[in-house]
Amino acid sequence: MPATRRPPDQYLDLDDATFDVFAIAAADAAEADADDVPVEEERNLRSRRRRGGPRTPFPLLPIIAVCAGVGIAYVAQTAHLTQATYQATTLAAQQSELQRENTRLGEQLDQLRSTARIDAAAQQLGMKAPVRWAYVPASSVRVTVPPAPGTTGPLQAPRDAVQTLVAALMGQFGTTEAEAASP
């Protein structure tokens, strides 16, 4: 006989008692199946089951480690940045304080170098301003340095032949020095 479908309005007649009957029948069938299993097989089934808490997510451990590493690096970078900012602020405050002190010391130095103060200090020492100014011409005196003890003459740096030639061509040496430098 061909299966006919019931129209949807027929399902509306079902009440809670109908569903309770199906639930009781399913429970009876489960008990019947459980009674048929020998005790040894039931024990093997139980021993195969996993006991304990939830499983460790081994596949997620590398991802968790990478995320933790990124988090630690972020915190370390933020701490370093905060410390660097603090140091920069401290150094800027020190710089401004040192600039103020430099300005103050420069003003004191200018006061100490002033001609009015020097004139007043000279008069306290009993010096008097000259009546007329006198200029003394400076004479140039050539100073000779004696050789160091233990050496026989003036020390000369070793010269390269190319440097001596270039110097002689450019005329930087006098004729006697150019002749003395040549081998």
C-alpha atoms as an extended CHARMM CRD file, in Angstrom:
* protein
*
       183  EXT
         1         1  MET       CA              0.0000000000        0.0000000000        0.0000000000  PROA      1               0.0000000000
         2         2  PRO       CA              1.4020000000        3.3800000000       -0.8660000000  PROA      2               0.0000000000
         3         3  ALA       CA              2.4440000000        5.5610000000        2.0350000000  PROA      3               0.0000000000
         4         4  THR       CA              0.3240000000        8.5680000000        2.4450000000  PROA      4               0.0000000000
         5         5  ARG       CA              1.3330000000       11.6190000000        4.2280000000  PROA      5               0.0000000000
         6         6  ARG       CA             -0.8080000000       13.0780000000        6.8630000000  PROA      6               0.0000000000
         7         7  PRO       CA             -1.6050000000       16.6600000000        6.6350000000  PROA      7               0.0000000000
         8         8  PRO       CA              0.0840000000       18.8800000000        9.2900000000  PROA      8               0.0000000000
         9         9  ASP       CA             -3.1650000000       19.5390000000       11.1800000000  PROA      9               0.0000000000
        10        10  GLN       CA             -3.2350000000       15.9210000000       12.3610000000  PROA      10              0.0000000000
        11        11  TYR       CA              0.0020000000       16.3950000000       14.3490000000  PROA      11              0.0000000000
        12        12  LEU       CA             -1.6770000000       19.0080000000       16.4670000000  PROA      12              0.0000000000
        13        13  ASP       CA             -3.7490000000       16.3010000000       18.2030000000  PROA      13              0.0000000000
        14        14  LEU       CA             -0.6730000000       14.8300000000       19.9580000000  PROA      14              0.0000000000
        15        15  ASP       CA             -0.4330000000       15.5300000000       23.6510000000  PROA      15              0.0000000000
        16        16  ASP       CA              2.2050000000       14.9820000000       26.3570000000  PROA      16              0.0000000000
        17        17  ALA       CA              0.9680000000       11.4670000000       27.0720000000  PROA      17              0.0000000000
        18        18  THR       CA              1.9360000000       10.3860000000       23.5460000000  PROA      18              0.0000000000
        19        19  PHE       CA              5.4940000000       11.6110000000       23.9910000000  PROA      19              0.0000000000
        20        20  ASP       CA              5.7560000000        9.9470000000       27.4070000000  PROA      20              0.0000000000
        21        21  VAL       CA              4.8530000000        6.5890000000       25.8500000000  PROA      21              0.0000000000
        22        22  PHE       CA              7.6670000000        6.9070000000       23.3000000000  PROA      22              0.0000000000
        23        23  ALA       CA             10.1530000000        7.8690000000       26.0240000000  PROA      23              0.0000000000
        24        24  ILE       CA              9.2260000000        4.8510000000       28.1780000000  PROA      24              0.0000000000
        25        25  ALA       CA              9.5570000000        2.5120000000       25.1890000000  PROA      25              0.0000000000
        26        26  ALA       CA             13.0400000000        3.8780000000       24.3610000000  PROA      26              0.0000000000
        27        27  ALA       CA             14.1920000000        3.4250000000       27.9670000000  PROA      27              0.0000000000
        28        28  ASP       CA             12.9310000000       -0.1940000000       28.0390000000  PROA      28              0.0000000000
        29        29  ALA       CA             14.8250000000       -0.9600000000       24.8190000000  PROA      29              0.0000000000
        30        30  ALA       CA             18.0600000000        0.4820000000       26.2730000000  PROA      30              0.0000000000
        31        31  GLU       CA             17.7360000000       -1.6620000000       29.4070000000  PROA      31              0.0000000000
        32        32  ALA       CA             17.1530000000       -4.7750000000       27.3570000000  PROA      32              0.0000000000
        33        33  ASP       CA             20.3200000000       -4.1180000000       25.3490000000  PROA      33              0.0000000000
        34        34  ALA       CA             22.3220000000       -3.4820000000       28.5130000000  PROA      34              0.0000000000
        35        35  ASP       CA             21.2200000000       -6.7680000000       30.0420000000  PROA      35              0.0000000000
        36        36  ASP       CA             22.4300000000       -8.7150000000       27.0180000000  PROA      36              0.0000000000
        37        37  VAL       CA             26.0920000000       -7.4830000000       27.3590000000  PROA      37              0.0000000000
        38        38  PRO       CA             28.2950000000       -9.7880000000       29.4840000000  PROA      38              0.0000000000
        39        39  VAL       CA             30.0210000000       -8.3240000000       32.5460000000  PROA      39              0.0000000000
        40        40  GLU       CA             33.5480000000       -8.7500000000       31.1200000000  PROA      40              0.0000000000
        41        41  GLU       CA             32.7330000000       -6.7860000000       27.9720000000  PROA      41              0.0000000000
        42        42  GLU       CA             31.1480000000       -4.0710000000       30.0800000000  PROA      42              0.0000000000
        43        43  ARG       CA             34.3520000000       -3.8820000000       32.1510000000  PROA      43              0.0000000000
        44        44  ASN       CA             36.4800000000       -3.6370000000       28.9610000000  PROA      44              0.0000000000
        45        45  LEU       CA             34.2690000000       -0.8790000000       27.6660000000  PROA      45              0.0000000000
        46        46  ARG       CA             34.6940000000        1.0250000000       30.9080000000  PROA      46              0.0000000000
        47        47  SER       CA             38.4820000000        0.5550000000       30.9460000000  PROA      47              0.0000000000
        48        48  ARG       CA             38.7320000000        1.9090000000       27.4050000000  PROA      48              0.0000000000
        49        49  ARG       CA             36.9390000000        5.0680000000       28.3750000000  PROA      49              0.0000000000
        50        50  ARG       CA             39.1460000000        8.0100000000       29.3260000000  PROA      50              0.0000000000
        51        51  ARG       CA             39.0770000000        9.0160000000       32.9550000000  PROA      51              0.0000000000
        52        52  GLY       CA             40.1400000000       12.2720000000       34.5550000000  PROA      52              0.0000000000
        53        53  GLY       CA             39.6790000000       15.9260000000       33.7740000000  PROA      53              0.0000000000
        54        54  PRO       CA             39.4600000000       17.6780000000       30.4670000000  PROA      54              0.0000000000
        55        55  ARG       CA             42.0380000000       16.9850000000       27.7860000000  PROA      55              0.0000000000
        56        56  THR       CA             45.0680000000       19.2450000000       27.3830000000  PROA      56              0.0000000000
        57        57  PRO       CA             44.8590000000       21.1900000000       24.1480000000  PROA      57              0.0000000000
        58        58  PHE       CA             48.2430000000       20.0650000000       22.7500000000  PROA      58              0.0000000000
        59        59  PRO       CA             47.5610000000       21.4610000000       19.2730000000  PROA      59              0.0000000000
        60        60  LEU       CA             46.8300000000       24.8660000000       20.8060000000  PROA      60              0.0000000000
        61        61  LEU       CA             49.9810000000       25.0090000000       22.9590000000  PROA      61              0.0000000000
        62        62  PRO       CA             52.2220000000       26.5830000000       20.2390000000  PROA      62              0.0000000000
        63        63  ILE       CA             49.5900000000       29.2120000000       19.5270000000  PROA      63              0.0000000000
        64        64  ILE       CA             49.2090000000       29.9280000000       23.2430000000  PROA      64              0.0000000000
        65        65  ALA       CA             53.0210000000       30.1560000000       23.5900000000  PROA      65              0.0000000000
        66        66  VAL       CA             53.2880000000       32.5820000000       20.6710000000  PROA      66              0.0000000000
        67        67  CYS       CA             50.4930000000       34.7330000000       22.0820000000  PROA      67              0.0000000000
        68        68  ALA       CA             52.1650000000       34.7160000000       25.5030000000  PROA      68              0.0000000000
        69        69  GLY       CA             55.4990000000       35.6550000000       23.9190000000  PROA      69              0.0000000000
        70        70  VAL       CA             53.9240000000       38.5350000000       22.0230000000  PROA      70              0.0000000000
        71        71  GLY       CA             52.2060000000       39.6950000000       25.2080000000  PROA      71              0.0000000000
        72        72  ILE       CA             55.4210000000       39.5660000000       27.2170000000  PROA      72              0.0000000000
        73        73  ALA       CA             57.3100000000       41.4070000000       24.4590000000  PROA      73              0.0000000000
        74        74  TYR       CA             54.6050000000       44.0710000000       24.3650000000  PROA      74              0.0000000000
        75        75  VAL       CA             54.7490000000       44.5870000000       28.1200000000  PROA      75              0.0000000000
        76        76  ALA       CA             58.5580000000       44.7130000000       28.0610000000  PROA      76              0.0000000000
        77        77  GLN       CA             58.5610000000       47.2170000000       25.1910000000  PROA      77              0.0000000000
        78        78  THR       CA             55.9960000000       49.3790000000       26.9490000000  PROA      78              0.0000000000
        79        79  ALA       CA             58.0250000000       49.3140000000       30.1720000000  PROA      79              0.0000000000
        80        80  HSD       CA             61.1960000000       50.2270000000       28.2560000000  PROA      80              0.0000000000
        81        81  LEU       CA             59.4170000000       53.0640000000       26.4840000000  PROA      81              0.0000000000
        82        82  THR       CA             58.0560000000       54.3880000000       29.7720000000  PROA      82              0.0000000000
        83        83  GLN       CA             61.5050000000       54.2820000000       31.3540000000  PROA      83              0.0000000000
        84        84  ALA       CA             63.1050000000       55.9860000000       28.3260000000  PROA      84              0.0000000000
        85        85  THR       CA             60.4720000000       58.7210000000       28.4110000000  PROA      85              0.0000000000
        86        86  TYR       CA             61.1030000000       59.2590000000       32.1170000000  PROA      86              0.0000000000
        87        87  GLN       CA             64.8550000000       59.4860000000       31.5270000000  PROA      87              0.0000000000
        88        88  ALA       CA             64.3750000000       61.9100000000       28.6330000000  PROA      88              0.0000000000
        89        89  THR       CA             62.1690000000       64.1260000000       30.8010000000  PROA      89              0.0000000000
        90        90  THR       CA             64.7020000000       64.0240000000       33.6420000000  PROA      90              0.0000000000
        91        91  LEU       CA             67.5770000000       64.8660000000       31.3010000000  PROA      91              0.0000000000
        92        92  ALA       CA             65.6100000000       67.7490000000       29.7540000000  PROA      92              0.0000000000
        93        93  ALA       CA             64.9880000000       69.1640000000       33.2460000000  PROA      93              0.0000000000
        94        94  GLN       CA             68.7120000000       68.8020000000       34.0820000000  PROA      94              0.0000000000
        95        95  GLN       CA             69.6470000000       70.5060000000       30.8110000000  PROA      95              0.0000000000
        96        96  SER       CA             67.4130000000       73.4930000000       31.5010000000  PROA      96              0.0000000000
        97        97  GLU       CA             68.8110000000       73.7610000000       35.0590000000  PROA      97              0.0000000000
        98        98  LEU       CA             72.3870000000       73.6350000000       33.7290000000  PROA      98              0.0000000000
        99        99  GLN       CA             71.5850000000       76.2760000000       31.1070000000  PROA      99              0.0000000000
       100       100  ARG       CA             70.2240000000       78.5780000000       33.8370000000  PROA      100             0.0000000000
       101       101  GLU       CA             73.3440000000       77.9650000000       35.9270000000  PROA      101             0.0000000000
       102       102  ASN       CA             75.5560000000       78.6330000000       32.8840000000  PROA      102             0.0000000000
       103       103  THR       CA             73.7760000000       81.9220000000       32.2840000000  PROA      103             0.0000000000
       104       104  ARG       CA             74.1670000000       82.9170000000       35.9590000000  PROA      104             0.0000000000
       105       105  LEU       CA             77.8690000000       82.0080000000       35.9900000000  PROA      105             0.0000000000
       106       106  GLY       CA             78.4450000000       83.8760000000       32.7310000000  PROA      106             0.0000000000
       107       107  GLU       CA             76.8960000000       86.9980000000       34.2580000000  PROA      107             0.0000000000
       108       108  GLN       CA             79.1250000000       86.6360000000       37.3410000000  PROA      108             0.0000000000
       109       109  LEU       CA             82.1810000000       86.2090000000       35.1030000000  PROA      109             0.0000000000
       110       110  ASP       CA             81.2520000000       89.3270000000       33.1340000000  PROA      110             0.0000000000
       111       111  GLN       CA             80.9310000000       91.2800000000       36.3950000000  PROA      111             0.0000000000
       112       112  LEU       CA             84.3380000000       90.0400000000       37.5570000000  PROA      112             0.0000000000
       113       113  ARG       CA             85.9470000000       90.9660000000       34.2080000000  PROA      113             0.0000000000
       114       114  SER       CA             84.4560000000       94.4580000000       34.0970000000  PROA      114             0.0000000000
       115       115  THR       CA             87.0130000000       97.2630000000       33.8590000000  PROA      115             0.0000000000
       116       116  ALA       CA             85.2630000000       99.2810000000       36.5660000000  PROA      116             0.0000000000
       117       117  ARG       CA             85.7770000000       96.4710000000       39.1090000000  PROA      117             0.0000000000
       118       118  ILE       CA             89.4090000000       95.9880000000       38.0300000000  PROA      118             0.0000000000
       119       119  ASP       CA             90.0680000000       99.7610000000       38.3650000000  PROA      119             0.0000000000
       120       120  ALA       CA             88.4460000000       99.7980000000       41.8230000000  PROA      120             0.0000000000
       121       121  ALA       CA             90.5220000000       96.7630000000       42.9530000000  PROA      121             0.0000000000
       122       122  ALA       CA             93.7360000000       98.3940000000       41.6180000000  PROA      122             0.0000000000
       123       123  GLN       CA             93.0180000000      101.6480000000       43.4780000000  PROA      123             0.0000000000
       124       124  GLN       CA             92.4200000000       99.6710000000       46.7020000000  PROA      124             0.0000000000
       125       125  LEU       CA             95.8760000000       98.1350000000       46.2470000000  PROA      125             0.0000000000
       126       126  GLY       CA             97.3720000000      101.6340000000       45.9270000000  PROA      126             0.0000000000
       127       127  MET       CA             97.7840000000      101.7320000000       42.1700000000  PROA      127             0.0000000000
       128       128  LYS       CA             97.0500000000      104.9120000000       40.3030000000  PROA      128             0.0000000000
       129       129  ALA       CA             95.9500000000      105.5060000000       36.7200000000  PROA      129             0.0000000000
       130       130  PRO       CA             98.8660000000      106.5920000000       34.5000000000  PROA      130             0.0000000000
       131       131  VAL       CA             99.1150000000      110.2570000000       33.5790000000  PROA      131             0.0000000000
       132       132  ARG       CA            100.0820000000      109.4440000000       30.0510000000  PROA      132             0.0000000000
       133       133  TRP       CA            100.1580000000      106.2100000000       28.0820000000  PROA      133             0.0000000000
       134       134  ALA       CA            103.4020000000      104.7290000000       26.8680000000  PROA      134             0.0000000000
       135       135  TYR       CA            103.7000000000      102.0930000000       24.1670000000  PROA      135             0.0000000000
       136       136  VAL       CA            106.6310000000       99.6800000000       24.0990000000  PROA      136             0.0000000000
       137       137  PRO       CA            107.4170000000       98.0080000000       20.7650000000  PROA      137             0.0000000000
       138       138  ALA       CA            107.6900000000       94.2500000000       20.9710000000  PROA      138             0.0000000000
       139       139  SER       CA            110.8350000000       92.6580000000       19.6700000000  PROA      139             0.0000000000
       140       140  SER       CA            110.8480000000       89.1800000000       18.2370000000  PROA      140             0.0000000000
       141       141  VAL       CA            113.4120000000       86.9020000000       19.7870000000  PROA      141             0.0000000000
       142       142  ARG       CA            114.1320000000       83.5340000000       18.2960000000  PROA      142             0.0000000000
       143       143  VAL       CA            114.0200000000       80.8150000000       20.9380000000  PROA      143             0.0000000000
       144       144  THR       CA            116.2000000000       77.8040000000       20.4400000000  PROA      144             0.0000000000
       145       145  VAL       CA            115.4540000000       74.5500000000       22.1850000000  PROA      145             0.0000000000
       146       146  PRO       CA            118.4540000000       72.4770000000       23.1960000000  PROA      146             0.0000000000
       147       147  PRO       CA            118.3800000000       68.7910000000       22.2790000000  PROA      147             0.0000000000
       148       148  ALA       CA            117.1400000000       66.3250000000       24.8490000000  PROA      148             0.0000000000
       149       149  PRO       CA            119.7970000000       64.6800000000       27.0110000000  PROA      149             0.0000000000
       150       150  GLY       CA            121.2030000000       61.5490000000       25.4770000000  PROA      150             0.0000000000
       151       151  THR       CA            120.7200000000       62.6850000000       21.8470000000  PROA      151             0.0000000000
       152       152  THR       CA            123.4210000000       64.1710000000       19.6810000000  PROA      152             0.0000000000
       153       153  GLY       CA            121.3560000000       66.4810000000       17.5230000000  PROA      153             0.0000000000
       154       154  PRO       CA            117.8900000000       67.6110000000       16.5560000000  PROA      154             0.0000000000
       155       155  LEU       CA            115.3930000000       64.8130000000       15.9910000000  PROA      155             0.0000000000
       156       156  GLN       CA            114.0990000000       64.5170000000       12.4770000000  PROA      156             0.0000000000
       157       157  ALA       CA            111.1670000000       62.4070000000       11.4720000000  PROA      157             0.0000000000
       158       158  PRO       CA            111.9290000000       59.8270000000        8.8070000000  PROA      158             0.0000000000
       159       159  ARG       CA            110.8150000000       61.1100000000        5.4420000000  PROA      159             0.0000000000
       160       160  ASP       CA            109.4960000000       59.2960000000        2.4670000000  PROA      160             0.0000000000
       161       161  ALA       CA            111.2840000000       59.9580000000       -0.8230000000  PROA      161             0.0000000000
       162       162  VAL       CA            108.0000000000       60.7680000000       -2.5780000000  PROA      162             0.0000000000
       163       163  GLN       CA            107.0450000000       63.3020000000        0.1330000000  PROA      163             0.0000000000
       164       164  THR       CA            110.4580000000       64.9410000000       -0.1330000000  PROA      164             0.0000000000
       165       165  LEU       CA            110.1160000000       65.2030000000       -3.9180000000  PROA      165             0.0000000000
       166       166  VAL       CA            106.6060000000       66.6690000000       -3.7350000000  PROA      166             0.0000000000
       167       167  ALA       CA            107.6950000000       69.1530000000       -1.0550000000  PROA      167             0.0000000000
       168       168  ALA       CA            110.7260000000       70.2380000000       -3.1160000000  PROA      168             0.0000000000
       169       169  LEU       CA            108.6070000000       70.6860000000       -6.2290000000  PROA      169             0.0000000000
       170       170  MET       CA            106.0170000000       72.7410000000       -4.3830000000  PROA      170             0.0000000000
       171       171  GLY       CA            108.7140000000       74.9620000000       -2.8590000000  PROA      171             0.0000000000
       172       172  GLN       CA            107.7060000000       74.4660000000        0.7390000000  PROA      172             0.0000000000
       173       173  PHE       CA            111.2450000000       73.7310000000        1.8410000000  PROA      173             0.0000000000
       174       174  GLY       CA            114.0990000000       76.1560000000        1.5550000000  PROA      174             0.0000000000
       175       175  THR       CA            117.0400000000       75.1680000000       -0.6160000000  PROA      175             0.0000000000
       176       176  THR       CA            119.0940000000       73.9700000000        2.3310000000  PROA      176             0.0000000000
       177       177  GLU       CA            116.3160000000       71.8370000000        3.8290000000  PROA      177             0.0000000000
       178       178  ALA       CA            115.4400000000       70.3150000000        0.4390000000  PROA      178             0.0000000000
       179       179  GLU       CA            119.1140000000       69.4190000000       -0.0850000000  PROA      179             0.0000000000
       180       180  ALA       CA            119.3720000000       68.0110000000        3.4600000000  PROA      180             0.0000000000
       181       181  ALA       CA            116.2500000000       65.8790000000        2.9560000000  PROA      181             0.0000000000
       182       182  SER       CA            117.5130000000       64.3360000000       -0.2680000000  PROA      182             0.0000000000
       183       183  PRO       CA            119.6590000000       61.1730000000        0.0270000000  PROA      183             0.0000000000
